[in-house]
Amino acid sequence: MLRAFVRDGRLLAFPSQQSKRRIVLEHIACSFEPGRRHTERDLTAVLAAWCEGGKADHVTLRRYLVDEGLLSRADGVYWRSGGSLDDLAG
């Protein structure tokens, strides 16, 4: 399922179905080490790279990640706070 939306480390588009979008978001959230703090600038750079050349934008991606509880934020700082840890070993 991921291949339809993610190719060569790039997000092509957001799935419209929430359950599929959650899978894609969890995959992208694995780009961030749990608990490690990121400035908004650093986070934007990572998310913009994911969105480069696709139909998705990094602002919407950040909002989805926060709304789904995969990233948390406070005072302009973001950290991974949810998602599967299984992908970290791979």
Secondary structure, 3 states (H helix, E strand, C coil): CHHHCEECCEECCCCCCHHHHHHHHHHHHCCCCECCEEEHHHHHHHHHHHHCCCCCCHHHHHHHHHHCCCEEEECCEEEECCCCCHHHHC
